[in-house]
Amino acid sequence: MQKPIVEIEFCTQCRWLLRAAWLAQELLTTFDTDLASVNLVPGTGGILEVRCDGELIFSRKAAGRFPEAKELKQLIRDLIDPARSLGHSDSPVKGHSD
């Protein structure tokens, strides 16, 4: 089975490279042996979208906010290994409900 590829497309005009790189670091730290790669994809127009194997899992525009690292970890875990525990990252995200 091939390992998933995560892409974080970020707006270069908005200078969101550091935010995207931090999210990538968080994902690679948590899923160090479970992901093939986390790719940073330069974009424009205020975009910040996260995809796992091409499937959109978070859009800043649709959500009206930036993702929290904990939230992205949960979304990716649910796709690649739903039974996996994320420890403290499994607690609910503040201000958000499912």
MOZIUR-V283400 format. One record per residue. N is the residue number from 1. RES is the residue in one small letter. PHI is phi in radians with two decimals (none if undefined). PSI is psi in whole degrees, -180 to 180 (NA if undefined). Layout:
n-><N & N>
res-><RES & RES>
phi-><PHI & PHI>
psi-><PSI & PSI>
This chain:
n-><1 & 2 & 3 & 4 & 5 & 6 & 7 & 8 & 9 & 10 & 11 & 12 & 13 & 14 & 15 & 16 & 17 & 18 & 19 & 20 & 21 & 22 & 23 & 24 & 25 & 26 & 27 & 28 & 29 & 30 & 31 & 32 & 33 & 34 & 35 & 36 & 37 & 38 & 39 & 40 & 41 & 42 & 43 & 44 & 45 & 46 & 47 & 48 & 49 & 50 & 51 & 52 & 53 & 54 & 55 & 56 & 57 & 58 & 59 & 60 & 61 & 62 & 63 & 64 & 65 & 66 & 67 & 68 & 69 & 70 & 71 & 72 & 73 & 74 & 75 & 76 & 77 & 78 & 79 & 80 & 81 & 82 & 83 & 84 & 85 & 86 & 87 & 88 & 89 & 90 & 91 & 92 & 93 & 94 & 95 & 96 & 97 & 98>
res-><m & q & k & p & i & v & e & i & e & f & c & t & q & c & r & w & l & l & r & a & a & w & l & a & q & e & l & l & t & t & f & d & t & d & l & a & s & v & n & l & v & p & g & t & g & g & i & l & e & v & r & c & d & g & e & l & i & f & s & r & k & a & a & g & r & f & p & e & a & k & e & l & k & q & l & i & r & d & l & i & d & p & a & r & s & l & g & h & s & d & s & p & v & k & g & h & s & d>
phi-><none & -1.32 & -1.34 & -1.19 & -1.98 & -1.82 & -2.11 & -2.05 & -1.63 & -2.29 & -1.46 & -1.30 & -1.12 & -1.51 & 1.11 & -1.66 & -1.02 & -1.10 & -1.10 & -1.13 & -1.15 & -1.12 & -1.09 & -1.07 & -1.06 & -1.06 & -1.18 & -1.20 & -1.23 & -1.33 & -1.95 & -0.95 & -1.91 & -1.76 & -1.97 & -1.25 & -2.95 & -2.15 & -1.81 & -1.67 & -2.07 & -1.15 & -2.47 & -2.46 & 1.34 & 1.37 & -1.34 & -2.59 & -2.25 & -2.10 & -2.20 & -2.12 & 0.89 & 1.50 & -1.56 & -1.15 & -1.99 & -2.71 & -2.28 & -1.05 & -1.12 & -1.17 & -1.43 & 1.30 & -2.87 & -1.46 & -1.33 & -1.56 & -0.99 & -1.00 & -1.10 & -1.12 & -1.04 & -1.15 & -1.09 & -1.21 & -0.99 & -1.07 & -1.45 & -1.74 & -2.82 & -0.98 & -1.45 & -1.24 & -1.54 & -1.84 & 1.06 & -1.12 & -1.35 & -1.52 & -1.25 & -1.01 & -1.35 & -1.02 & 1.35 & -2.23 & -2.37 & -1.63>
psi-><132 & 144 & 146 & 154 & 127 & 137 & 134 & 107 & 127 & 155 & 119 & -31 & -34 & -5 & 44 & 16 & -47 & -39 & -45 & -41 & -38 & -43 & -41 & -44 & -44 & -44 & -42 & -30 & -41 & -43 & 43 & -36 & 1 & -14 & 144 & -41 & 162 & 115 & 136 & 125 & 111 & 137 & -172 & 177 & 25 & 18 & 139 & 102 & 145 & 130 & 146 & 116 & 42 & -12 & 123 & 122 & -17 & 135 & 123 & -40 & -47 & -39 & -22 & 20 & 171 & 153 & 150 & 148 & -44 & -42 & -45 & -40 & -43 & -43 & -44 & -44 & -43 & -29 & -41 & -25 & 72 & -25 & -11 & 138 & 138 & 13 & -128 & -20 & -3 & -10 & 155 & 148 & 131 & 134 & 4 & 143 & 152 & NA>
